[in-house]
Amino acid sequence: MYESEVIQEWLKKASNGNHNAAKPPPTPSPLRFSKFFQSNMRILVTGGAGFIGSHLVDKLMENEKNEVIVADNYFTGSKDNLKKWIGHPRFELIRHDVTEPLLIEVDQIYHLACPASPIFYKYNPVKTIKTNVIGTLNMLGLAKRVGARILLTSTSEVYGDPLVHPQVESYWGNVNPIDSAQCSIPIPVFFMVFWVRSCYDEGKRVAETLMFDYHRQHGIEIRIARIFNTYGPRMNIDDGRVVSNFIAQAVR
Ligand SMILES: O=c1ccn([C@@H]2O[C@H](COP(=O)(O)OP(=O)(O)O[C@H]3OC[C@@H](O)[C@H](O)[C@H]3O)[C@@H](O)[C@H]2O)c(=O)[nH]1
């Protein structure tokens, strides 16, 4: 029996058990059914000044019913990516670090705030973990308070160093729980760089776990997108990711 069938079998058995089924989503306030709210959707995009976030904002703004609010600390993103929307009546840009709470009324949250480039997320690993853990907790707390649906952009890195290609969603991954700092055995320097637990991979795994636990515990409506290698306009050429490295080396 293939691994995914085993998992399906297990999930089927578990669903007939007494496991904690997700609670129903919180009932939105009666105001939500008023004509005003039906006429527009208030959407928060954290990390919306980044490469993927700014393209998402472009897409969301195409719908005249959407009012888009971007919260970004400009660690790797830029206002330049959003210049065509600044001043637009349905658009608002806030300089905000998601490790601090954000108290606004919204209907949907797209939570992208996190450095995705190895150069940047390794620059301050503790901050990267804080952004993924505290930042996601803040966004889930907001979603719970206002009854918003929330999407987290996760990453293919959660699978670790996969042995199965391509990775299907039911793949358990191949993760290295060792960090060179914990090993008492001497490690050749060459391996040291490979034996550091990644603040980005681990941070995204915790963020995903928080999403599922808030869904089960508080009935929050969640979505998770595991983004694999992406490239395109507005990506920083010196981003340090595989595709931008390949292109940069080809053109230089
Ligand atoms: O603490 C932080 C770190 C980063 N950010 C912002 O988050 C945005 C991240 O955008 P980047 O261009 O660096 O990265 P990308 O758009 O490629 O990453 C995207 O896909 C991969 C996912 O893991 C990321 O969560 C998602 O943002 C930037 O605008 C950055 O300024 C914050 O707002 N707070």
The ligand as a MOL file (V3000), in Angstrom:
LIG
                    3D

  0  0  0     0  0            999 V3000
M  V30 BEGIN CTAB
M  V30 COUNTS 34 36 0 0 0
M  V30 BEGIN ATOM
M  V30 1 O 9.5780 40.7040 9.2460 0
M  V30 2 C 9.2400 40.8780 8.0700 0
M  V30 3 C 9.9720 40.3120 6.9830 0
M  V30 4 C 9.5550 40.5730 5.6810 0
M  V30 5 N 8.4630 41.3600 5.4760 0
M  V30 6 C 8.0270 41.6470 4.0980 0
M  V30 7 O 7.5600 40.4400 3.4950 0
M  V30 8 C 7.7470 40.5310 2.0810 0
M  V30 9 C 8.4150 39.2400 1.5840 0
M  V30 10 O 8.5540 39.3490 0.1950 0
M  V30 11 P 9.9040 38.8490 -0.5460 0
M  V30 12 O 9.9540 39.5430 -1.8540 0
M  V30 13 O 11.0640 38.9350 0.3880 0
M  V30 14 O 9.6630 37.2990 -0.7450 0
M  V30 15 P 8.5920 36.5520 -1.6690 0
M  V30 16 O 7.4670 37.4700 -2.0490 0
M  V30 17 O 9.2740 35.8020 -2.7480 0
M  V30 18 O 8.0840 35.4800 -0.5680 0
M  V30 19 C 6.8050 34.9880 -0.6430 0
M  V30 20 O 6.8870 33.6330 -1.0620 0
M  V30 21 C 7.6050 32.7900 -0.1510 0
M  V30 22 C 6.9490 32.8460 1.2170 0
M  V30 23 O 7.6720 32.0560 2.1550 0
M  V30 24 C 6.9340 34.2650 1.7210 0
M  V30 25 O 6.2350 34.2700 2.9680 0
M  V30 26 C 6.1810 35.1300 0.7170 0
M  V30 27 O 6.3010 36.4950 1.1090 0
M  V30 28 C 8.6100 41.7800 1.8160 0
M  V30 29 O 7.8230 42.8230 1.3270 0
M  V30 30 C 9.1700 42.1090 3.2060 0
M  V30 31 O 9.4660 43.4850 3.3740 0
M  V30 32 C 7.7320 41.9140 6.5180 0
M  V30 33 O 6.7650 42.6220 6.2820 0
M  V30 34 N 8.1380 41.6470 7.7940 0
M  V30 END ATOM
M  V30 BEGIN BOND
M  V30 1 2 1 2
M  V30 2 1 2 3
M  V30 3 1 2 34
M  V30 4 2 3 4
M  V30 5 1 4 5
M  V30 6 1 5 6
M  V30 7 1 5 32
M  V30 8 1 6 7
M  V30 9 1 6 30
M  V30 10 1 7 8
M  V30 11 1 8 9
M  V30 12 1 8 28
M  V30 13 1 9 10
M  V30 14 1 10 11
M  V30 15 2 11 12
M  V30 16 1 11 13
M  V30 17 1 11 14
M  V30 18 1 14 15
M  V30 19 2 15 16
M  V30 20 1 15 17
M  V30 21 1 15 18
M  V30 22 1 18 19
M  V30 23 1 19 20
M  V30 24 1 19 26
M  V30 25 1 20 21
M  V30 26 1 21 22
M  V30 27 1 22 23
M  V30 28 1 22 24
M  V30 29 1 24 25
M  V30 30 1 24 26
M  V30 31 1 26 27
M  V30 32 1 28 29
M  V30 33 1 28 30
M  V30 34 1 30 31
M  V30 35 2 32 33
M  V30 36 1 32 34
M  V30 END BOND
M  V30 END CTAB
M  END
